[in-house]
């Protein structure tokens, strides 16, 4: 059995974290050995970096420093958690990965967008086998995200126009990588979103065997 690397992406409040957990639970129940993880974070060091990037004022970091912090967190996460799990043949389900960096840190800046890809190639070097992009109306997503009250709201605090631009950035990523990124309508009832997610996971597994 070869490992499988599945990522969930979407704007803030898209429901992707719930969907990642539901997919993980379903895969475990089906008898697979799985690992559920998230970014930024997922390893001890990366969780420490998470606190630095998600708390505080929206202008706490320059755009470049922020990109390097997210990338440093990812490097620790892949070294210590993702690669070893895949090497053991496990299914890794990750809530956000490099598409979030492409969308958030690359937003409205073509130089930064190119740098995200260069840094990724040089320091990370793996793409997901399957990415589920949970698409939702930005106003609805923002309302959901703000109602959580976690305090980790640096990005939610950038407002509706930011979330709207992000949605287009994710759609663009999906359009450029149709074999890897599958877009799912997040406005459906949760169980229906889950069914769509599991259908895509099954199709990816069938392709890989
Ligand atoms: P989180 O609380 O995990 O949000 P969500 O539940 O919506 O996933 O916070 C992650 C935030 O960090 C989210 O606003 C997106 C942002 N982010 C980036 O800007 N770049 C990245 O590379 C990653 C992984 C996340």
Boltz pocket constraint, residues with backbone or C-beta under 6 A from the ligand:
constraints:
  - pocket:
      binder: B
      contacts: [[A, 10], [A, 11], [A, 12], [A, 13], [A, 14], [A, 17], [A, 39], [A, 40], [A, 54], [A, 70], [A, 95], [A, 96], [A, 97], [A, 98], [A, 100], [A, 101], [A, 102], [A, 104], [A, 105], [A, 145], [A, 152], [A, 155], [A, 156]]
      max_distance: 6.0
